[in-house]
Amino acid sequence: MRGDAGFTLIEKAADWVAWFSGSLQFLLVNALWFGIWISINTLPLGIPAFDPFPFGFLTMIVSLEAIFLSCFVLISQNRQSEKDHLRSDVEYEVNVKAEMEIAHLHEKTDRMNEQVLEKLAFVERLLIEKV
């Protein structure tokens, strides 16, 4: 698995945007942005309304934001999927090695058990011969 240093600028940006878009800060920034936009265009603040109700320009901006956010989130999810796939491959290899090690331990304990049984049988024969 390659480290963060191997990621392109777009991939790093996609991860950051995906992270930020799921944060409380992103929600607050958007709420503040929409509140200011709607206030400027509806309240008599002495600023000329540049996007009167029903806020067609704001709607277009929000739509573009949604398109770009979804693209960045999908890029980030694809990268995460690649990471998960590599991680599962490594876990599989570790599990196979562990299974092989356990099988070797079973063989070793079986051999030791056989040796103990042979020695015990030998001792029993010696005892029977002495009796």
C-alpha positions as a printed Julia matrix, in Angstrom:
131×3 Matrix{Float64}:
   0.0     0.0    0.0
   1.48    3.34  -0.94
   1.74    6.1    1.65
   0.28    9.59   1.49
   3.41   10.7   -0.36
   2.34    8.57  -3.34
  -1.0    10.28  -3.77
  -1.58   12.91  -6.41
  -2.64   16.43  -5.55
  -6.17   15.68  -6.8
  -6.4    12.58  -4.58
  -5.22   14.52  -1.54
  -7.66   17.33  -2.36
 -10.48   14.82  -2.78
  -9.75   13.34   0.64
  -9.64   16.76   2.26
 -12.85   17.96   0.55
 -14.63   14.71   1.45
 -13.48   15.07   5.05
 -14.38   18.77   5.26
 -17.79   18.36   3.59
 -18.75   15.92   6.33
 -17.82   18.31   9.14
 -19.77   20.7   11.31
 -17.59   23.55  10.02
 -18.81   22.89   6.47
 -22.41   22.99   7.66
 -21.82   26.27   9.5
 -20.0    27.86   6.54
 -22.87   26.92   4.21
 -25.53   28.12   6.65
 -23.69   31.43   7.08
 -23.2    31.77   3.31
 -26.89   31.11   2.57
 -28.0    33.37   5.39
 -25.89   36.27   4.12
 -26.95   35.66   0.5
 -30.66   35.54   1.36
 -30.38   38.54   3.71
 -28.67   40.69   1.08
 -31.29   39.77  -1.52
 -34.42   40.06   0.66
 -33.83   42.53   3.5
 -33.65   46.31   3.0
 -29.96   46.67   3.88
 -29.2    49.38   1.36
 -27.38   46.85  -0.82
 -28.96   46.27  -4.25
 -30.43   42.76  -4.62
 -28.41   40.93  -7.27
 -30.32   37.63  -7.0
 -33.96   38.28  -6.06
 -36.31   35.56  -4.84
 -36.45   32.65  -5.9
 -32.63   32.95  -5.91
 -31.87   31.38  -9.3
 -28.16   32.23  -9.13
 -27.86   30.76  -5.62
 -29.64   27.64  -6.82
 -27.12   27.27  -9.66
 -24.18   27.74  -7.27
 -25.59   25.16  -4.85
 -26.12   22.72  -7.73
 -22.53   23.16  -8.88
 -21.32   22.72  -5.31
 -23.28   19.46  -5.07
 -21.82   18.2   -8.36
 -18.24   18.94  -7.33
 -18.74   17.6   -3.81
 -20.18   14.35  -5.12
 -17.23   13.95  -7.5
 -14.69   14.56  -4.74
 -16.5    12.22  -2.36
 -16.63    9.49  -5.03
 -12.91    9.89  -5.76
 -12.18    9.64  -2.04
 -14.44    6.6   -1.67
 -12.72    4.88  -4.6
  -9.35    5.48  -2.98
 -10.66    4.19   0.34
 -11.98    1.12  -1.46
  -8.52    0.52  -2.94
  -6.97    0.87   0.53
  -9.53   -1.54   1.99
  -8.84   -4.05  -0.79
  -5.09   -3.9   -0.16
  -5.67   -4.18   3.59
  -7.88   -7.24   3.12
  -5.2    -8.84   0.91
  -2.59   -8.29   3.62
  -4.96   -9.64   6.29
  -5.59  -12.71   4.15
  -1.85  -13.35   3.8
  -1.39  -12.96   7.56
  -4.27  -15.35   8.21
  -2.8   -17.95   5.84
   0.59  -17.69   7.58
  -1.08  -18.0   10.98
  -3.03  -21.03   9.81
   0.19  -22.65   8.56
   1.92  -21.91  11.86
  -0.98  -23.43  13.79
  -0.84  -26.53  11.57
   2.9   -26.84  12.3
   2.22  -26.5   16.01
  -0.41  -29.27  15.77
   2.1   -31.51  14.01
   4.72  -30.75  16.66
   2.38  -31.49  19.54
   1.24  -34.7   17.8
   4.89  -35.8   17.45
   5.57  -34.93  21.08
   2.47  -36.85  22.12
   3.62  -39.88  20.11
   7.09  -39.69  21.71
   5.61  -39.49  25.2
   3.33  -42.45  24.44
   6.29  -44.46  23.11
   8.34  -43.69  26.23
   5.41  -44.53  28.43
   4.92  -47.84  26.61
   8.65  -48.53  27.04
   8.47  -47.79  30.76
   5.4   -50.03  31.07
   7.24  -52.87  29.32
  10.19  -52.42  31.68
   7.89  -52.5   34.67
   6.09  -55.58  33.4
   9.43  -57.32  32.79
  10.59  -56.55  36.34
   7.42  -57.85  37.9
